[in-house]
Amino acid sequence: MSKLLVKPSMFEDGKIIDISPASAGWEYIGFQVYQMKKGNTLFKHTATNEVCLVLLSGVANVNTHYEEFKNIGKRMNVFERIPPYSVYIPSDDHYAVEALTDIEIAVCQAPGKGTYAARLIGPDQVVQEDRGSGKMSRKIHNILPEEKEADSLLVVEVFTPDGNTSSYPPHKHDTLDLPNESLLEETYYHKIHPEQGFAFQKVYNDDRSLDETISVENKNVVLVPEGYHPVSCVPGYESYYLNVMAGPVRTWKFQNDLDHEWLFNK
């Protein structure tokens, strides 16, 4: 199995995905997913990280040291395609989650400086956009883009119709060469509808020292430490993925694969 592919396992507290900088072999991103039954609770300290909790499905209460966010959540499945409720929590804080229904929640982490206070990111604050055209079209929910306050994290979710390809034409952001390109690690948390389906993700660099094509199933994570990283859906199955990005500078500047730039003219 590819070292870039992380499959779900059952850990304590309903955790099914557990990625740390140490396990991923990089510096910035930590990422966990919890599936919690109604009535269950989760308590964690943020320590030196800032955190963005993304309520993928279900309804919950979320408390931090200074804030309480009650009865948040609306969609019961990501494929309802409505924006999620999320909560930003700074470093040197904590969060307590109480599941009011069965929930699935993602914990996105990266180094924090404690610059910003905890806040709710409601669906009305998530900018939606359609990107690409034809078989390259997809829908974007910008949960924590660089225009919104955070120290390190960038968080976005993407819906790709069956038969389409997204994160495409291929692009990369693995070199600190501003203003042309930023260095950002990235995780892809994939969900497939219907669940028995699959998609393909290719991760490769210019000299092909990294060149992997990964078969992705429901609730898999693909790590993107460098290189280009398009995602293709097979006919009959649509894809969702939650992207987390972080690096030394919080900006998303990318370079396209020159071999495929002609696709922008289609």
LUMBATI-463878 format. One record per residue (C-alpha): y negated, x negated, z negated. Coordinates in nm, 3 decimals. Layout:
// residues N
R         v         u         w
R         Y         X         Z
...
// end
This chain:
// residues 266
R         v         u         w
R     0.000     0.000     0.000
R    -0.351    -0.120     0.078
R    -0.543    -0.280    -0.209
R    -0.838    -0.065    -0.100
R    -0.649     0.260    -0.169
R    -0.633     0.414    -0.519
R    -0.405     0.714    -0.569
R    -0.432     0.959    -0.858
R    -0.231     0.911    -1.177
R    -0.231     1.103    -1.503
R    -0.410     0.918    -1.784
R    -0.537     1.041    -2.120
R    -0.797     1.320    -2.144
R    -0.698     1.457    -1.803
R    -0.820     1.147    -1.621
R    -0.660     1.111    -1.275
R    -0.871     0.827    -1.126
R    -0.986     0.518    -1.315
R    -1.174     0.246    -1.128
R    -1.370    -0.029    -1.302
R    -1.549    -0.332    -1.155
R    -1.261    -0.544    -1.285
R    -0.989    -0.332    -1.123
R    -1.183    -0.307    -0.795
R    -1.266    -0.678    -0.788
R    -1.642    -0.627    -0.757
R    -1.956    -0.618    -0.972
R    -2.123    -0.281    -0.990
R    -1.934     0.048    -0.951
R    -1.711     0.225    -1.199
R    -1.563     0.561    -1.101
R    -1.341     0.810    -1.282
R    -1.225     1.165    -1.213
R    -1.109     1.406    -1.484
R    -0.921     1.734    -1.445
R    -0.984     1.922    -1.769
R    -0.835     2.250    -1.885
R    -1.056     2.527    -2.023
R    -1.153     2.444    -2.383
R    -1.090     2.072    -2.356
R    -1.364     1.820    -2.435
R    -1.456     1.468    -2.330
R    -1.685     1.228    -2.517
R    -1.794     0.887    -2.388
R    -2.066     0.629    -2.455
R    -2.252     0.500    -2.151
R    -2.302     0.153    -2.306
R    -2.467    -0.074    -2.046
R    -2.411     0.167    -1.756
R    -2.605     0.463    -1.626
R    -2.384     0.761    -1.536
R    -2.401     1.050    -1.294
R    -2.157     1.327    -1.381
R    -2.078     1.538    -1.074
R    -1.918     1.873    -1.156
R    -1.689     1.899    -0.857
R    -1.560     2.241    -0.960
R    -1.572     2.474    -1.259
R    -1.821     2.549    -1.537
R    -1.903     2.328    -1.838
R    -2.143     2.240    -2.117
R    -2.277     1.884    -2.111
R    -2.463     1.728    -2.403
R    -2.629     1.387    -2.430
R    -2.804     1.231    -2.728
R    -3.128     1.418    -2.657
R    -3.038     1.694    -2.410
R    -2.812     1.999    -2.383
R    -2.714     2.153    -2.051
R    -2.530     2.480    -2.109
R    -2.306     2.680    -1.877
R    -2.360     2.462    -1.570
R    -2.149     2.492    -1.258
R    -2.099     2.753    -0.991
R    -1.850     2.647    -0.726
R    -1.483     2.666    -0.813
R    -1.374     2.453    -0.518
R    -1.565     2.182    -0.331
R    -1.484     2.352    -0.002
R    -1.713     2.639    -0.093
R    -1.967     2.390     0.052
R    -2.244     2.476    -0.194
R    -2.420     2.188    -0.375
R    -2.284     2.088    -0.717
R    -2.440     2.065    -1.059
R    -2.472     1.705    -1.177
R    -2.609     1.531    -1.487
R    -2.778     1.190    -1.494
R    -2.739     0.995    -1.821
R    -2.903     0.657    -1.886
R    -2.748     0.350    -2.044
R    -2.730     0.329    -2.425
R    -2.660     0.703    -2.447
R    -2.352     0.926    -2.457
R    -2.219     1.241    -2.298
R    -1.998     1.521    -2.428
R    -1.837     1.760    -2.179
R    -1.685     2.093    -2.282
R    -1.483     2.271    -2.014
R    -1.571     2.644    -2.009
R    -1.321     2.692    -1.725
R    -1.073     2.451    -1.577
R    -1.294     2.179    -1.428
R    -1.282     1.870    -1.210
R    -1.557     1.622    -1.290
R    -1.644     1.283    -1.143
R    -1.798     1.006    -1.353
R    -2.007     0.771    -1.138
R    -2.119     0.451    -1.314
R    -2.326     0.142    -1.238
R    -2.544    -0.098    -1.442
R    -2.840     0.071    -1.607
R    -3.164    -0.041    -1.768
R    -3.241     0.275    -1.964
R    -3.547     0.337    -1.747
R    -3.502     0.712    -1.701
R    -3.416     1.000    -1.935
R    -3.111     1.221    -1.906
R    -3.163     1.516    -1.671
R    -2.985     1.799    -1.496
R    -2.959     1.780    -1.117
R    -2.921     2.142    -1.012
R    -2.808     2.267    -0.670
R    -3.170     2.351    -0.583
R    -3.256     1.980    -0.622
R    -2.984     1.863    -0.383
R    -3.124     1.811    -0.033
R    -2.881     1.937     0.233
R    -2.876     1.801     0.585
R    -2.668     1.817     0.899
R    -2.601     1.474     1.045
R    -2.460     1.371     1.382
R    -2.365     1.593     1.675
R    -2.053     1.721     1.844
R    -1.738     1.555     1.710
R    -1.958     1.327     1.495
R    -2.125     1.616     1.306
R    -2.096     1.661     0.927
R    -2.284     1.819     0.637
R    -2.450     1.606     0.367
R    -2.542     1.690     0.005
R    -2.778     1.424    -0.131
R    -2.708     1.435    -0.506
R    -2.877     1.112    -0.615
R    -3.051     0.953    -0.313
R    -3.283     0.655    -0.343
R    -3.588     0.886    -0.351
R    -3.466     1.020    -0.688
R    -3.488     0.831    -1.016
R    -3.207     0.595    -1.115
R    -3.162     0.224    -1.183
R    -2.857     0.151    -0.963
R    -2.663     0.458    -0.854
R    -2.668     0.631    -0.517
R    -2.449     0.945    -0.496
R    -2.383     1.175    -0.199
R    -2.111     1.415    -0.085
R    -2.004     1.474     0.275
R    -1.813     1.758     0.445
R    -1.644     1.674     0.777
R    -1.497     1.951     0.996
R    -1.139     1.923     1.118
R    -1.108     1.697     1.420
R    -1.443     1.525     1.352
R    -1.527     1.169     1.252
R    -1.794     1.084     0.993
R    -1.956     0.770     0.854
R    -1.979     0.723     1.228
R    -2.084     0.553     1.448
R    -1.958     0.276     1.219
R    -2.210     0.110     0.989
R    -2.202    -0.149     0.712
R    -2.415    -0.250     0.412
R    -2.258    -0.568     0.279
R    -2.533    -0.831     0.320
R    -2.849    -0.874     0.114
R    -3.095    -0.918     0.400
R    -3.381    -0.681     0.323
R    -3.553    -0.503     0.482
R    -3.277    -0.503     0.744
R    -2.966    -0.454     0.530
R    -2.876    -0.402     0.165
R    -2.564    -0.505    -0.024
R    -2.390    -0.197    -0.162
R    -2.036    -0.150    -0.287
R    -1.901     0.198    -0.214
R    -1.625     0.435    -0.322
R    -1.493     0.734    -0.127
R    -1.325     1.007    -0.332
R    -1.142     1.218    -0.074
R    -1.035     1.581    -0.086
R    -0.852     1.751     0.200
R    -0.831     2.122     0.287
R    -0.559     2.246     0.298
R    -0.434     2.001     0.035
R    -0.119     1.889     0.217
R    -0.329     1.735     0.494
R    -0.454     1.383     0.549
R    -0.733     1.185     0.714
R    -0.774     0.825     0.827
R    -1.029     0.571     0.710
R    -1.077     0.235     0.878
R    -1.241    -0.053     0.686
R    -1.316    -0.365     0.889
R    -1.568    -0.645     0.929
R    -1.700    -0.828     1.232
R    -1.453    -1.117     1.232
R    -1.162    -0.887     1.136
R    -1.077    -1.092     0.828
R    -1.080    -0.743     0.679
R    -0.920    -0.486     0.910
R    -0.732    -0.196     0.753
R    -0.659     0.158     0.867
R    -0.569     0.374     0.568
R    -0.392     0.711     0.562
R    -0.587     0.913     0.305
R    -0.443     1.209     0.115
R    -0.597     1.461    -0.124
R    -0.762     1.299    -0.434
R    -0.729     0.944    -0.300
R    -1.009     0.688    -0.339
R    -1.089     0.423    -0.079
R    -1.279     0.114    -0.197
R    -1.532    -0.033     0.045
R    -1.630    -0.380    -0.079
R    -1.763    -0.479     0.266
R    -1.751    -0.390     0.632
R    -1.764    -0.075     0.844
R    -1.584     0.234     0.712
R    -1.555     0.545     0.936
R    -1.346     0.850     0.840
R    -1.152     1.064     1.091
R    -1.013     1.412     1.023
R    -0.699     1.528     1.200
R    -0.706     1.874     1.363
R    -0.638     2.160     1.123
R    -0.765     1.979     0.812
R    -1.121     1.937     0.692
R    -1.240     1.660     0.466
R    -1.469     1.623     0.168
R    -1.566     1.296     0.011
R    -1.790     1.193    -0.275
R    -1.962     0.860    -0.213
R    -2.090     0.631    -0.488
R    -2.291     0.323    -0.391
R    -2.449     0.049    -0.601
R    -2.560    -0.311    -0.561
R    -2.826    -0.562    -0.665
R    -3.110    -0.360    -0.504
R    -3.111     0.021    -0.506
R    -3.176     0.094    -0.140
R    -2.952     0.205     0.148
R    -3.023    -0.014     0.451
R    -2.738    -0.049     0.697
R    -2.644    -0.215     1.024
R    -2.444    -0.040     1.295
R    -2.145    -0.190     1.470
R    -2.310    -0.302     1.794
R    -1.994    -0.227     1.993
R    -2.038     0.142     1.915
R    -2.415     0.188     1.915
R    -2.395     0.353     2.257
R    -2.259     0.662     2.079
R    -2.607     0.738     1.946
R    -2.706     0.829     2.300
R    -2.431     1.093     2.337
// end
